């Protein structure tokens, strides 16, 4: 059962929002300020954070920036309808964005399920370690590059196997390995080029 941290200073709205989410099968914890919300988020155990923009001790975008390093998806909830704010929130890493219109409370469970589903379905984004290979590089240097590129995948799998069923973790690992293939292909191409250049120099007639 997914756990949601609701950071909302309006007690009435927080109560109703919690009831909607709990009826949809979520476990909900509520905090009324950015400071207490951050403290709870850092303590861990949450699958999703629903963050109000207009908090008494901070604005939502600043709090969002502080939450991002924790790796928990965040949905920004606000009474402001400016499109520019929505864009800034998404650019800052928010999983989604919802405006407090007259129907927003009933939409929260759907928004939560959508955010969690998209995060779960997204393979880990592995980027090759960008290194410039040169003749001084050894095989161990190359192996180090590959290990560094694959390290996020290993860490992700270890975390997920503690959070979900083994079969789900394996399924995520299989998706991530597809991304890892691209990393390995790029590193192997770089190694092939390096070996070719070293071999060419070795075969050149000595002056």
C-alpha angles and dihedrals in degrees: 000000000000119000120219127197109210113200105191129140096200104089095199094050091044091053094050093042090051092051093051092049094045092050087054090057103264128130109229132200119186132211125177102206139045091241096054091040092055090047092053093044092051090051086064136214099111127119097192139013124211106200126194113219099215105057122163095240102033144006121254098247093055091047090047090057090053092049097049097079089059091068095229115134112246130205112199113219118194145159090221114096099194111135090213091063091051091052092049091050093051092045089052089056106269113157091217144341132225132185120222098244124153092277102038097105092061090049095055097088091051091047090049094049091047093050093048093046093051093048092049093048095049112097116227107273106236117191119192115248103254107227129155107230117214136175091270092063116105131207087260089057089055092047089051090055092052093047091050091050093051097042095088090054092052092047091047092051093049091052095046094049088060093048103043142020120298093244092053091048091050090049090054090047091054090053091048092050088060088060090045091058089066090051092051093046091055093047092047091051089052090050092049090053092048093050091047092053092047092048092049091053092047091053095049113109112258114246 
